[in-house]
Amino acid sequence: MFANGRAVRAPVLLWVWCVYLLSFAGLAAPAHASDATVAILVLKEHGVGSPALAQPYLDRFVALAAEQNGWSAAIGRYYTSRSAAETFVEQQRPHYAILSLASFLAWRNKYNLDVIGQVSVSLVGGKQYYLISKQAADLGGCKGQTLASDHADDPRFIERVVAEGRFKLADFKIVPTQRPLQTIKKVISGESECALIDDAQLADLTHLENVDGVRPIWTSTELPTMVVVAFPSAPTPERRRFQDNLSNVCADDGASACAEVGIVSLKAASTADYAAAITAYGKQ
């Protein structure tokens, strides 16, 4: 199934597979002594695909992960909304999560998250951001003009981390959008002078019609990949084994499986790998 030149189903299956791989990485860990449910959360804001489409696949793989790890019970949930994901966190007390950078920064102190890994994947966006326009020549040309974006719901992240202080959303006349392609089409149609998009949206630009003249006129620095975190509810020995095995998941026999679902790399990481973004985001 395709929409506007992109596979809709692939990103959903990718995140389900990420959950499976992360669970597989913990095979060396012993079974839990208690009956506590092991919950795994995947949160990709502004992502493609719906939670409803993802859930049946996620249930299947989490059940397999529970069997392999000796967990007495396990659940997994995929979300594209931070508020919905937060309800899950508060109710289920998950052990692990894969989070987009903005969500991680917002939740880091609130939930005392421990960085244990990072996953780099294709086609999910959030690695780099752009201002695009048909008429404006640079960032200055967009200021004071209309700016369409589906990323304007997190001003702190955009202004401090993405823009690095070069602009604020208040510098523009914001045109909020709900869907990634809707943002680009606002510029194509002339309804908005400029748009703030990410790398996944920029890749979509080549699949659309009437895009002549629409181009990036400002580019952010590259941001860290999505982060794998452990919540305080994860026992320390389980967490350490989990982290130690991350780099082995996509090696040897797992290499082709990772490639098929778009995983570029999966490896252990620490807070130091996200230090620049954390500093830019500032104290909460």
C-alpha positions, 0 to 999 in steps of 0.5 A: 500500500502506497500513498504519495510515493511512499510506503505507508506500511513500512514505517509501521512494520519497522517500529514493530520490528524495532520492539522485537529486536530490542526484546531479542537483545535481552535474551541473555537476561534471566526471567523476572521473579515477579509477575510485573508486566514488561511494557515497551513503548514506541513513540514517533511523533509526526510519523507515518501510519496509524497505531491501529495499523501497527498494533496487531503486528506489535502484539504478535512480536511482543508475545514472542519476545515474552516467550523468549525472555521468560517474561510472565507477561508483556505488552507493547504500544505504538503511538504518534501522540505524546499525550496518548503515550504519556497516559500509557507510561503512567498506567503501565510503567514501561521498562523501555521505549524508543522515542523521537528526540523531542519526546525524549528531551521533554520527558528526560527529567520528568520520568528519569529516563536512562539512555541505553541505546540509539536506533537510526532508521530510514524514512521516519524523519526528525534527523534534520529540519528545513525551511522551504519556500518558492519565493523567499531566498533565505531565512530573513525572507521568511521572517514576518511571512506565513510559515506552515508547519506540523512541527509548531506544536513544540516551540521549545524544541524547535526554537532551542534545538532545531533553530539553535536560537536563529529564529523563534516561531513568533518571528512568523505568521504560523499556519498550523497543519496536521499532516506532513504533506499538507505542510508542503502543499501550502507552499506549492499552492501559495497559501504559505510563503514558507514551511518548516519541514523535516528530512522525511518531508523533504524526501516527499517533495520530489514525489509531488506535482507543481513543485518547481521553484520550491526549495530549501532556503535554510537547513538545520544541523543534523540532530541525534538519532532516535533514542532507546531509553530505560525507565526506572521500572527496569531492573538494573541487571536486566537493563545492563544486559539489554544495553550490552546486547544492542550492538549484536542485534543487526550483526551477522544473521540479523543484518539482512533482517534489519536492512529489510525493515530500514534499520541503519544501525542499532547500538548502545549509547549514553547520555553523552551522545545526546549532550548537545541537544540536552544542553540546547534544550536547557533546564526544565 
